[in-house]
């Protein structure tokens, strides 16, 4: 009798069955992404406050920073910034040292999911290098803000790891921890606005 392959799919609240090893765009729904990301904690949950700081909240901040840096950016690239960590709705968020220890398999899984997500929402499977770099720059600013405001890092320590951001870029963007329901709604709303703009 042939050996059965281990299950590699997850049932989503939408009813979709997403194959994690071979994801297809048709099985991806924004409601599943928003819900999942709103319940995935950044920093392994080691943040101050009564609510976890979610990947959905982080994604909103990264998109805001990306858009502040380049207000005239193509709405597709703003959407890409919002969705930059979308694969984490099914694979979770690992801190960078753990990702490095896991190795290239994690990155390959993340890349396959990201490509399917991008195609689902009208983006190229692989983003242009300049766009990826701009999103990564916004991501590093977000990491610095999170480290200092809610994760217990000193200013000096956060700057050593993430670099010091331009204060004009971060002005007025204070991190406030909110219930997952609010963050999920804001993420979904921002996604809808950017899809409409595309």
Secondary structure as GFF3:
##gff-version 3
##sequence-region A 1 198
A	DSSP	beta_strand	9	11	.	.	.	ID=ss1
A	DSSP	beta_strand	17	19	.	.	.	ID=ss2
A	DSSP	three_ten_helix	25	27	.	.	.	ID=ss3
A	DSSP	alpha_helix	30	38	.	.	.	ID=ss4
A	DSSP	three_ten_helix	42	45	.	.	.	ID=ss5
A	DSSP	alpha_helix	55	69	.	.	.	ID=ss6
A	DSSP	alpha_helix	75	82	.	.	.	ID=ss7
A	DSSP	alpha_helix	88	91	.	.	.	ID=ss8
A	DSSP	alpha_helix	96	102	.	.	.	ID=ss9
A	DSSP	alpha_helix	104	120	.	.	.	ID=ss10
A	DSSP	alpha_helix	129	149	.	.	.	ID=ss11
A	DSSP	alpha_helix	155	162	.	.	.	ID=ss12
A	DSSP	alpha_helix	167	170	.	.	.	ID=ss13
A	DSSP	alpha_helix	180	197	.	.	.	ID=ss14
###
